[in-house]
């Protein structure tokens, strides 16, 4: 069961890393700002749903071995971290994403950098994007901790 947790969390981290460090930068580098924004907006819900599915698998791996280990903090910490990862991802999907999409759609098409600089909607979009990025980084950090904890516990037992 520990392997299920490690594999699911590692896949989740891999998907997040690929999206953040490959897909999004390439989209904005190859496509125009507007087209790249539309592409990323279409991908984001699927990206979050994949994260939720992998998080549930990781959680199943933890819960599936619940009675086998002790009840110490190291046994509960992966459960807490995966729960946090799921909560942050769900918040991003169901709360932040609809707000970001609404603001993105409210911005005028073909907007110039100067127009964006003074737009209150653009400033709010930037803040929400920053919050979303911060949540994504928190999910990644928690996921790295889960993989390390699970791998260490596996080596011990």
URZIKA-V851768 format. One record per backbone hydrogen bond with DSSP energy under -0.5 kcal/mol. CO is the residue of the C=O (numbers start at 0). NH is the residue of the N-H. If there is no record, write none. Layout:
<<CO & NH> <CO & NH>>
This chain:
<<0 & 4> <1 & 5> <2 & 6> <3 & 7> <4 & 8> <5 & 9> <6 & 10> <7 & 11> <8 & 12> <9 & 13> <10 & 14> <11 & 15> <12 & 16> <13 & 17> <14 & 18> <15 & 19> <16 & 20> <17 & 21> <17 & 22> <18 & 23> <21 & 25> <22 & 26> <23 & 27> <24 & 28> <25 & 29> <26 & 30> <31 & 35> <32 & 36> <33 & 37> <34 & 38> <35 & 39> <36 & 40> <37 & 41> <38 & 42> <39 & 43> <40 & 44> <41 & 45> <42 & 46> <43 & 47> <44 & 48> <45 & 49> <46 & 50> <47 & 51> <48 & 52> <49 & 53> <50 & 54> <51 & 55> <52 & 56> <53 & 57> <54 & 58> <55 & 59> <56 & 60> <57 & 61> <58 & 62> <59 & 63> <60 & 64> <61 & 64> <62 & 65> <64 & 67> <64 & 68> <65 & 68> <71 & 74> <71 & 75> <72 & 76> <73 & 77> <75 & 79> <76 & 80> <77 & 81> <78 & 82> <79 & 83> <80 & 84> <81 & 85> <82 & 86> <83 & 87> <84 & 88> <85 & 89> <86 & 90> <87 & 91> <88 & 92> <89 & 93> <90 & 94> <90 & 95> <91 & 96> <94 & 98> <95 & 99> <96 & 100> <97 & 101> <98 & 102> <99 & 103> <100 & 104> <101 & 105> <102 & 106> <107 & 110> <111 & 115> <112 & 116> <113 & 117> <114 & 118> <115 & 118> <118 & 122> <119 & 123> <120 & 124> <121 & 125> <122 & 126> <123 & 127> <124 & 128> <125 & 129> <126 & 130> <127 & 131> <128 & 132> <129 & 133> <130 & 134> <131 & 135> <132 & 136> <133 & 137> <134 & 138> <135 & 139> <136 & 140> <137 & 141> <138 & 142> <139 & 143> <140 & 144> <141 & 145> <142 & 146> <143 & 147> <144 & 148> <145 & 149> <146 & 150> <147 & 151> <148 & 152> <149 & 153> <150 & 154> <151 & 155> <152 & 156>>
